[in-house]
Amino acid sequence: MDFFERTFTQPVMAILRGMEPDRTVELAERAWQLGIDLVEVPIEAPRALPSLRATVQAGADRGHRVGAGTVITPEQVRTASEAGAAFTVAPGLDAEVVDECRRWDLPHLPGVSSPTEIQHAHRLGLEWVKAFPASVLGSSWFAAMGGPFPGTRMVATGGINAHNAPEYLRAGASAVAVGSALEDPEQLPALAELAGTRERGEDAVSRA
């Protein structure tokens, strides 16, 4: 079974970009309290690596796997693996990055925004893709892609929050990725409901 098929036990992933290590870990812990298991820390710049390493360690202490995002070169794949990332995510689709991820035994979630890219992902043996930017594509895009690509599992990413996430899930997204929503106490109960853990969400609100 595909890594993402096994680990997306609920349809939400957290993206924690551009924060210091302590704040990144704090929001990762909030996500885990909400019942959101998968956390991604983008590493578009070297200064982001301490945040990834700190979150990987926090996740290991709590039994959660943390991934590295914005992995767009083979060199970044190696960096992510050495930092302890359990998976990688990219804004686009690059065959060299996919191959390098396989060499390092890292599941990869590439970004797509067209039928051509989804088809290419299929040829590379990828069942899960990141549809980006979801808010620009619109929820109807997911419904349209479900016709020719019924086996593709899409994670709606970019501009997703607790309020519009259900629309994308109803349209055919298998999961959604949220970021700033985790910093908004008013959205936490709705995120918890999406993750299927209302009680944990109320606890997270009290800690926010």
Buried (B, 14 or more C-beta within 10 A) or exposed (E): EEBBEEBBEBBBBBBBBBBEBEBBBBBBBBBBBBBBBBBBBBBBEEEBBBBBBBBBBBBEEEEBBBBBBBBBEBEBBBBBBEBBBBBBBBBBBBEEBBEBBBEBEBBBBBBBBEEEBBBBBBEBEBBBBBBBBBBEBEBEBBBBBBEEBEEBBBBBBBBBBBEBBBBBBEBBBBBBBBBBBBBBEEBBBBBBBBBBBBEBBBBBBEEB
